[in-house]
Amino acid sequence: MSKEAKLAVGGQEYSLPIVEGTEGELGIAIGKLRDTTGHITLDDGYGNTGSCVSNITFIDGEKGILRYRGYPIEQLAEQSTFIETAHLLINGELPSRDKLREFSDRLTDNAYLHEDMRYHFESFPVTAHPMAILSSMINASSCFYPGLMGPANRERFDTHAARLISQVRTIAAYSYRKSKGFPTIYPKRNLKYTANFLHMMFSQPYEDYELKPEVVKALDLIFLLHADHEQNCSTATVRMVASSQANLFASAAAGVCALWGPLHGGANQAVIEMLQAIHDSGDDGSRFIQAAKDKDSGARLMGFGHRVYKNYDPRAKIIKAACDRILSGLHISDPLLDIAKHLEEQALNDSYFVERRLYPNVDFYSGIIMRAIGIPVEMFTVIFAIGRMPGWIANFKEILDNPKSRISRPRQIYMGATERQYVPIEERP
Ligand code: ACO
């Protein structure tokens, strides 16, 4: 295969190098395009733009394949844990026992928030969305660790990364408790990552939350399945901010903001709200499917469709099976699960969805699991953010480790007014 592409512009032909990825993906490198041709590319929504070369995560959206550092998501979901997977994503390899212990110990040592940070929680109204609190508090953390200020640097990166992975969970639990008017619960050194989060969310000073292994496992799986997903909106945001050499916490706080929207991580909350509204209206999903196909209705089938997957999202398959398992294990019958399954069946047999290759994504069933284990709906996207933290950190590190990293700065095609003369206010119509 030719390693060059030919581009004809204005009667002249130009050669553009082709970059081939390890999985055979092909990209036309256009880094010199403007210098040589005077043109830039235009790609609204970046659907065809490779913004970087990365070694972290591989997705084949046509075949429904997802791999972290080469390992299929199905194998990691079955055999790994969130923390082992976090190590894999950030450091590139599955850890030995000793390395895993070292990684976990560092997380344990860095789980506690600076005591003064607790006062910041007091200033948020009880109605504040936990995603707003999360992004604010992650950013505020920069103030408490002077080593983080100034340009990002490799020194003490492992400690800062551990702090972020560990404290995002503490901040998340504190923000939930603030919204409930409950006192904060400190992390316990003897509990593992996910169990500790549940403890901080649901224990009371007078009574420890009863940790059920199947609940801990289900939430750990949700974290693991969200841990990375190549250049999605929030990860691309983290890389964009990191490219200016902003610190790790500032970059991650920006990622949380990007994740919040309902077209991205906020979809998990939107799915449950959609299912609840369908349920409350007495519909079994059939009427809603019609509305979702009608562009004037304003309705979308939330949890369906994906920019990259044009096949079943492999995470959705795993989550759907886990959903059945956990609900039956906890003896819960959720009418929203029945509606979700009915919607899926109808959509997968409807030409509108089939022709557009719209399949369930990771958010379609995850909310039903979270509901079953007692996570409130406004915390769903926060759970996603906790899970995605290792992926954001791995992407940040990739920029930090690359001596050739440049600031990200896209161009545009200007379509506004051409030059005109300033009109004093008294002369304006
Ligand atoms: N319901 C109904 N129609 C849809 C849906 C949906 N969920 N998703 C896409 N479509 C339609 C579009 O209207 C469009 O139709 P048209 O060709 O007739 O104009 C066509 O399918 C292509 O959709 P786009 O919006 O161009 O797809 P895009 O790649 O830009 O967006 C997105 C992907 C945002 C995920 C979209 O499918 C969507 O809004 N889904 C619902 C929200 C959601 O679940 N988001 C979570 C994504 S996963 C994640 O971020 C973790």
Residues whose N, C-alpha, C, O or C-beta is under 5 A from the ligand:
A	BS01	ACO	P262 L263 H264 G265 A267 A292 R300 L301 M302 G303 F304 G305 H306 R307 R356 N361
